[in-house]
Amino acid sequence: MKKIILALLGIISLTASYGQNISDALRYSTENTQGTARFKAMSGAFGALGGDMSAVSVNPAGSALFNLSHGSLSLSNRSISNVVGYSGSSTKENKDNFDLNQIGAAFVFKNKNDASLWNKFVLSIFYEQLDNYDDNFLAAGVSSNSIGSYFTDYANGLRLDEISALTGESISDAYSNIGYDYGSRFQQAYLGYESYILEPESENDDNSAYTSNIAPGNFDQEYYYSSTGYNGKFSVNAGFQYDKNIYFGMTLNSHFIDYERITYLNEENTNIGSTVNQVDFENTLLTTGEGFSLQLGTIIKLSDAFRVGLTYDSPTWITLRDETTQFISTENDTDNTRTVVNPDVINLFQDYKIQTPAKITGSAAYIIGETGLISIDYSRKDYSKTKLKPESEIAFSQQNTLISNALKAADTFRIGGELRHQKYSFRGGYKIEQSPYSDTSVYGDLKGFSLGLGYNFGNSRIDLAYENSKRETDYQLFNAGTLGAAKINATNTHVSITLSMNL
């Protein structure tokens, strides 16, 4: 059983060493709605269409286009392939998972008063997965930069007596007390000092200058990353039809987040002068949270063939909490000694908040009678408006300034089509999501295509979809030090199946 401590200064210290930075804020601000197979097959271009449970997720007015009560359930298999370049070397890792990504129902209540222009009320309840965090990769290569720089960056400027154990104090107690009294930055320095990576200029308590016992040269490094979890929402929607051609809708969303990440670095060297020849450094992060958002939308039929839609997605207000653990060991080949620093402690940090940016979506669709349709969605989301809170905290204020400078407004374009022949439907789509970063070399645009097939049994339907998307990103191995970034070329594929029926 791991010992648990509460770091009262966690809001400040966690920002410095673990997360709550741009990449973490962006993780919870982006969405990749899994949805129904019909939705996926048309790349999510459903803002002006309605009549599909995931279309309701895009535009709340979409529920009002159901003529009969309706339910659907969707399963998907997600496969991610990461090609990782690091220090001149390349590796490839794959990961698959199978999940229930959508379930919901819409209940139609028609107005029997013929004199009223309000023809229909529709109540919908559904769950959808907005993002899947299952991922893994390996970055491996020979680098001229060492993990030692991570610990010297944190340690320099800190007093020796604030990053070392008291006489008779165990590793667990020292790590806990240092975290409780000073915060995570001091814990990182403690790990470096206790594992003999850090060498103080003097052994005096007031010493604040440190060097690394890992000598310059070349370093064989392997960095493992593995994450699991999801971002999901439970939604309640109300849709209305006014007269024959105007539809309104509103959706209230309850969000829930579960994210777990494990990283492990192995570094080895045979450099002359090194008294530390191997380092194994493991970090885990567990983030859970919940949030709230709302959506407003309308769809207008300009004619029997042509319709347009407009949707407003409010910011999502999310409350998050983090837990971390750490482990480090080092080896000295000359003395044939191994030092293990395993605090066996869970750090609990104070709750914090993220406010994601709002989004506007405009849509248009052309219905080709009973033959098929073509649909286009355009949305815009200003990621520079993402906020970490409370903003009164200096560290959060600094991160918000970085977010405002590094991120920008990003556009998303989706187009989808459907062709019907007897009971069969053939579908395809394309999407492009601009990078939210001003520097697109850090986080590239996402481009993807999709294909699908459906069969209508009359009162029920089965749909299949295949979706493929790619994005290239830089992943910073550590938030301090000089290890740099790995270049990740990620390919995501989804195979989805949906069973839907009129109730």
HELIX and SHEET records of a PDB file:
HELIX    1   1 GLY A   10  SER A   17  1                                   8    
HELIX    2   2 ILE A   22  SER A   29  1                                   8    
HELIX    3   3 ALA A   37  ALA A   41  1                                   5    
HELIX    4   4 MET A   53  VAL A   58  1                                   6    
HELIX    5   5 PRO A   60  LEU A   65  5                                   6    
HELIX    6   6 GLY A  148  ALA A  155  1                                   8    
HELIX    7   7 LEU A  160  GLU A  162  5                                   3    
HELIX    8   8 ILE A  171  ASP A  181  1                                  11    
HELIX    9   9 SER A  184  GLU A  194  1                                  11    
HELIX   10  10 TYR A  383  LYS A  385  5                                   3    
HELIX   11  11 ILE A  394  ALA A  406  1                                  13    
SHEET    1   A17 LYS A   3  ALA A   7  0                                        
SHEET    2   A17 VAL A 345  PHE A 349  1                                        
SHEET    3   A17 TRP A 317  ASN A 332 -1                                        
SHEET    4   A17 GLN A 278  LYS A 301 -1                                        
SHEET    5   A17 ILE A 246  GLU A 268 -1                                        
SHEET    6   A17 PHE A 219  TYR A 242 -1                                        
SHEET    7   A17 TRP A 118  ASN A 132 -1                                        
SHEET    8   A17 SER A  89  LYS A 110 -1                                        
SHEET    9   A17 HIS A  70  TYR A  86 -1                                        
SHEET   10   A17 ALA A 485  ASN A 502 -1                                        
SHEET   11   A17 SER A 460  GLN A 476 -1                                        
SHEET   12   A17 LEU A 446  ASN A 456 -1                                        
SHEET   13   A17 TYR A 424  GLU A 433 -1                                        
SHEET   14   A17 ALA A 409  HIS A 421 -1                                        
SHEET   15   A17 GLY A 372  ASP A 382 -1                                        
SHEET   16   A17 LYS A 359  ILE A 368 -1                                        
SHEET   17   A17 PHE A 306  ASP A 313 -1                                        
SHEET    1   B 4 LYS A   3  ALA A   7  0                                        
SHEET    2   B 4 VAL A 345  PHE A 349  1                                        
SHEET    3   B 4 TRP A 317  ASN A 332 -1                                        
SHEET    4   B 4 THR A 337  VAL A 341 -1                                        
SHEET    1   C 5 LYS A   3  ALA A   7  0                                        
SHEET    2   C 5 VAL A 345  PHE A 349  1                                        
SHEET    3   C 5 TRP A 317  ASN A 332 -1                                        
SHEET    4   C 5 TYR A 352  GLN A 355 -1                                        
SHEET    5   C 5 LYS A 387  LYS A 389 -1                                        
SHEET    1   D 7 LYS A   3  ALA A   7  0                                        
SHEET    2   D 7 VAL A 345  PHE A 349  1                                        
SHEET    3   D 7 TRP A 317  ASN A 332 -1                                        
SHEET    4   D 7 GLN A 278  LYS A 301 -1                                        
SHEET    5   D 7 ILE A 246  GLU A 268 -1                                        
SHEET    6   D 7 PHE A 219  TYR A 242 -1                                        
SHEET    7   D 7 ASP A 135  SER A 143 -1                                        
SHEET    1   E 2 LEU A 198  PRO A 200  0                                        
SHEET    2   E 2 TYR A 210  SER A 212 -1                                        
END                                                                             
